[in-house]
Amino acid sequence: MKPNEEKVNYNKGANRMSRIKKILTGILALGLVIFLTACGNDGDVEGESSSEGSKGTVGIAMPTQSEQRWNDDGANLVAELEELGYETILQFGEDDVQNQVSQVEKMITRGVDYLVIASIDGSALTDVLQTAGEQDIKVIAYDRLLMNSDHVDYYVTFDNFGVGVIGAEYIEEELGLADGEGPYNIELFGGSPDDNNAVINYDGYMSVFQQYIDNGQLVVPSGQTDFNQIATLRWDAATAQERMDNLISAHYTDTQIDAIFSPYDPISLSIIASLKGIGYGTEEMPLPVITGQDATIPSVKSIIAGEQDSTIFKDTRLLGESTAMVIEALENGEEPEVDDTETYDNGNKVVPTILQEPVIVTQENYQEELIDSGYYTEADLDL
């Protein structure tokens, strides 16, 4: 039974005026609930969460629910901010740029005080950010830098150059490149060209690999080393697997591949699937060294099973804490503490940035980094 609804029993002859008064009272109460809900919630929008708070309202725009890490990020942000007393609106763009633009526009219309945006396309929100700036809404770019706008107040992310470096250094160590070993065949994969992090990540791993490519210790049979050649639109695993299939048929019919740099766990698993499809993963033809990023559950299981070699763990709890710290400082009229005021240029301005450090995870340390830290349970990993 809904609140304030009354069962009307026509068979007992109750007083008609009494019934009317009760019905009117129920209608007024229901109307008040609907009105209050409309003030604090944008309706039954999938992926939205809100809570009553005594502080400001924070609109959170995440790229998609189809990837584990963004669900984790969204949940962590909501938990951090609600604990501090903020109202939150969480929405997912489902990798549709215009959908995300529309979601942010609605958040602005509803009068949010802060926007936290992990963009699908970092350059597609210029107009809506202009509107946010005109309404004095503080904008925090979350993990992905928002490009070509003056109305980006802070950037919270991991050291994405460092992400590329430590992933490449893992391959460097596994192949013994610093000791002069080689030559080895390697192929490179990149992230999405509309994500500025992917470019920074690329610069990081090429800062390690370029010397070995130049001196011949690393050979790229496809010749594809420029970012635009190796980029994977929307970080899409199926797109990466298709490219891997094409690389194999064009360049590895009679040559073995020794290492693959993958910038993202679902891409890593799609590459493994492609390789196993032609016989890799056996004692006679072992899988090459394969990296990854984001420490997703399927990839951690793959690492435990001895297929994927490593992943980069970016503890999303730390990003949530950093974002909450920025908002709390702004709410109190203070300047948030930042780590970098020189590096992250979005084309219009250098955005003050708060950085967290990534950690490489392998078979040797997954227990300590992922389970002992409370990020995953043993049950999550089927242990």
N, C-alpha and C positions, 0 to 999 in steps of 0.2 A: 504494500500500500504506500503511495507517495505521501510525503509530509503534508498534513493539514487536509488530506482528502477524507471525506466521510462517506460511509455506506448509507445510501438512501433506501429506506425500507418502506415501499409504498403500501405494503400489506398491513402495517400496524397503525395506519391512520395518524401518523405524527403530525404535529402542527405545521401547516404549510409555510407560514411566515418564518418559523424557526429554521425550517430546512433551507429557505432562501437565504437567510442571514448566514447560515453556516457555509453554504455554497459560495456566496460572495466573499466571505472571509478567506476561504480556500483559494479562490481565484486571485485575490489581492496578494496573498502570501506567495503563491506560485509566481505571480508577476514580479514580486520583489526579488525572489531568487534568480529569475531569468535576467532581470536588470543588473543585479550585482555580478552575476556570472559574465554577462556581456562586458562589464567594465573591467573585469580581471582576466578574461580568457577570450581567445579568438575563435571560440567554437570548437567543435570536435575535429580538429585538424590532426591528422596522423603524425605522431612523433612530437607532439606538444605536451609540455608539462608545466604547470604553474602552481605557485603557492602564495598564500597571503603573507606579506612581510611588512615590517615597519619602516624599512628603508626604501631605496629606489627599486625600479624594475629593470631587469637585465634581459634583453633579447639575445638568444643564442642561436646562431645559424650554423648548422653542421652540413657537410657535403652529402652524406648518404647514410642510410641505415643498413645497407647491404654489406658493409665492411665492419668487422668486429671492432676495430680501433675507434671508429667514430661513435659507435654506441657507447663504448667505454668512456671516451672523452666527454660526451654529452652528459652521461650519468654522473661522472666525477664533478663536472662543473656545477650541475644542479645541486648536488649534495654540499659542495663547498659553499655556494652562495646562499642556499636556504639556511644552512647552519648559522650564517652571519646575519640572517634576517631579511634577505632580499627576496623579492618576487621574481620568478624566472619564467621565461617563455622559451621553450626548446623546440626547434623545428629542423627538419632534414630536407635538403633540396633534391635528394635522389638523383644526383649527378645531372640535373637539368638546370642549366644556367638561369633561364628566365624564371623558372620556379623559385629559385633562391632569391633572385631580385625581387619578385613579388612578395615573398615571405618577409624580406627585410623591409620593404615598403609598408606592409601591414603592421609590422612592429613599430615603425616610426609613427604611423597614424594612431596607434594605440597609446603613444606617449611614453615609450620606454626612456629610461634615463641613460642607459648604457647599451652598446651593441658589441657582442663578441662574435666575430665572423671567421669561420674556417671556410674559405672561399672554394667554389668549384672552379671558377676562372677568375684569377686575381685581378684581371683588367676589365671585368664586365660590370663592376659595381660603381663606377665613377659617378654617374648621375645620382644614384640613391645615396651615396656617401655625401654628395654635395647637399642634398636635402637634410641629411642627418646633421651636418655641420651648421647649416642655417638654423637648426632648432637646438643647437648647443648640446647635442647628444654625443657623448664620448664614445669613440670607436676604438676597439682593441682587435687587431688582426691576430688570429689564433692559429699558430703553427704555419700558416701560409700567408706570406706578405700580400697585403692589398696594394695594388699598383696604381700609379698615375693619378693620385689624389692627394690634396693637401689635408684632407679630413680623416687622416689616420693618426690617432693620438699615441698609441703604443703597439708594440709587437711582442707577443709572447711565443717563444718557440724553443726548439733545441738548436744546438750548434750544428747546422746542416752541412757546413763545410767539413766540420769534424766527423759527421756521420759518414761522408764519403771517404775521408782519410782513413778512419779505423776499419771500414769495410775493405778498402784496398790493401791496407797493411796486413790484414788477415791473409789475403791471397799472397802477398809478398812473403810472409813468413812461411806459409804452407808450401810454397814452391821453392823456397830458398833463394829468392832473387837477390837479396842483399849479400848473399855469399857467392854470387856469380853463377848460380845454376841457370839452366835453360839451354836452348830456346824451348818455350812452351807456347802452345796455341791457346788463345783466349778470345772470347767474344764479350762485348759490352752491351748492357741494356741500360736505358735511362728512363726517368719518370716522365710525367706529362709536360708537354711544352707550354701549357698555360698555367703551370705551377712554378713560381719563381724558386721554390725550394729545390725543385728538380735540377735547375741550372746550377744552383750553389752546390748541391750534392755532386753533380758532375765535375765541377771545378775541383772539388775536394779529392775525388778518386783519381782524376787525371793528374793532379799534382804528385801523386805517387807513381802512377803507371807510365807517364810520358817518358821518363828517363829510360825505362826498360823497353818501351816500344822503340825509342830512338836508337838504342844500342843493340837491338835484335834479341834480347832475352825474352821478350814477349812479342809474339807474332799474331796479328789479327788477320786470318786468312780472308775474311770478307772485305777487309779494308775499311770497314765502317767504324770510325772513331769520333766523328763530329757529333755533337749533341743532336742535331736535327736528323741525323741518320739513325740514331739508336733510341730516340725518344719513343715513349709509349703513351699515346693519347689516353687521358683519364686513368692512367696507371692500370689499364685493362688487361687482365690475365689472358683472355682469349686472343687479344691482339698480339701479345708477347709470344704466345704459343705458336701462332701462325708464323710470326717472324722466325722463331726458332726452327720450325719445320722447313722454312725456305732456306735458312742458313745451312742446315744439315744437307739438304738435297743439292745445294749449289756448291758447297765447299768441303763437305766432310764425308763424301762417299768412300774415300780410301785414306782418310786422315782422322786421327783421334783428337778430340778436344780435351784440353787439360784444365781449363778454368773458365768460369762464367761469372762476371760481375752482374748481380741482380740488385736493383735498388729497392725491392719491395717483395714481401713474402708471397703473396698470391702469384706474382710474376715468377718467383723462384719455383713454386710448385708446378706451374704450367710448363716451365722449362724442363723440370725433371720428368714430367709426363711425356713430353716430346722425346726426350732422350731415351727413356725406358721403352718407348714405342719402337725404337730401332735397335734395341739390344743392350743399351747401357744399363748398369746396375747389376751386373753379374761379376763373378770372379775374373772371368776372361776380359771383360770390358767394364771396369769400375766407373762410376759416375765421376765427372770432373768436380773440382772444388767449386762450390756454389754458395754465394752469399745471399743475404736478404736484409729486410728491415721491417720492424714493428713488432717482432716477437709475437705473432699471432699464434693461437693455439694449434692450428693444423701444421704450421711450420715448426713450432717447438716439438711437436710429436715427430715430425720428419727428422729433426736434428737428433732426437733421442734414438730414433730408428737407424741412424747412420746414413741418411740420404742427403738432405740439405746439411751444409757444414756449419753455417753461422747465421745469426740474425743480429740486427741492431735493436736493442731494447731501449725504447723511449718511454719512460714511466709517465703515463698520462696524468697520474695523480699529481706529479710535480707541476705540470702545466696548469692544472686546475688551481693549485695553491698559488701559483704566480699570478694568475688572472684575478683571483679573489683578492690578492694583496694589492694589485693595481687599483681595482674598483674601490676597495676599502679606503685606500689612501685618498683617492679622488673624492669619495663621499665625505671624508673628513677635512677636505680643503687642503690636502697635503700633496707634495710631489712624490710620486712613486720612485723607489730606488730602481735604477736600471743598470745594465751591464755594458751596453754598447750604444754610443751616440754617433758613430762614424760609418759603420759598415753597411747598414740596411737601407739603401736608397731605393725608393719606390718609383723613381722617375720624376717626382715632383718635390720630394723632401726626403731627408734622412730620418727614419722613424726610430725614436728611442726604443731600445730592445732589451727584453729580459730573456736570458739564455739559460737553458738547462743542459747538462752534459749527457750524451748518449753512452751506452755501455754495450760492448759486444758480448753476445751469448753463444756458447758452444755446448757440446756434450759435457765438458769439464766443469762449467760453472752455472748451468741452468738452475740447479737446485738452490744454490745460494742467492742468485739474482732474482729468480722468479717465484720460487716457492717460499723460501725462508723470509723473503721480504713481504710476503702476503699478497703479491700481485695475482698469483694463481694458487689454486690448491692442487694437491696430488690428484684428486678426483677430476679436476678440469683436464688434466693431461693423461687420464686413464692409467695412473700409476698405482 
